Amino acid sequence: MTTEANQTLFENIIKQSKLGQLLTKPTVLSGGLLHQTNQIQTTTGM
């Protein structure tokens, strides 16, 4: 999945979850063997 696609995906998830606005770009975390893990920061939670 491209960075732009990830950005849109996270924006949609945040909107549906009512977490406010995305503050930073999603950060890919290391350590996932089968799945990709990302960190996001929003205005009302993380």
C-alpha positions in Angstrom: 0.0 0.0 0.0 1.4 3.4 -0.9 2.0 6.2 1.6 -0.9 8.3 0.1 -3.2 5.3 0.3 -2.2 4.8 4.0 -2.8 8.5 4.7 -6.3 8.3 3.2 -7.0 5.0 5.1 -6.0 6.5 8.4 -7.9 9.7 7.8 -11.1 7.6 7.1 -10.5 5.5 10.3 -10.0 8.6 12.4 -13.1 10.3 11.0 -15.3 7.2 11.7 -13.8 6.8 15.2 -14.3 10.5 16.0 -10.6 10.9 17.0 -10.3 14.5 15.7 -7.7 15.4 13.1 -4.5 13.6 12.1 -1.5 15.6 13.5 1.4 13.8 11.9 1.9 11.3 9.1 1.5 7.7 10.1 4.8 6.2 11.3 5.6 2.6 10.4 6.7 0.6 13.5 9.2 -2.3 13.2 8.7 -5.8 14.6 5.6 -7.1 12.7 6.3 -10.4 11.1 3.0 -10.9 9.2 1.4 -7.5 9.5 2.4 -3.8 9.3 2.0 -1.8 12.4 1.6 2.0 12.3 1.5 4.8 14.9 -0.8 7.8 14.5 -1.3 10.9 16.5 -4.6 12.8 16.6 -6.0 15.8 18.3 -8.1 13.8 20.8 -6.1 10.6 21.3 -3.4 8.3 20.0 
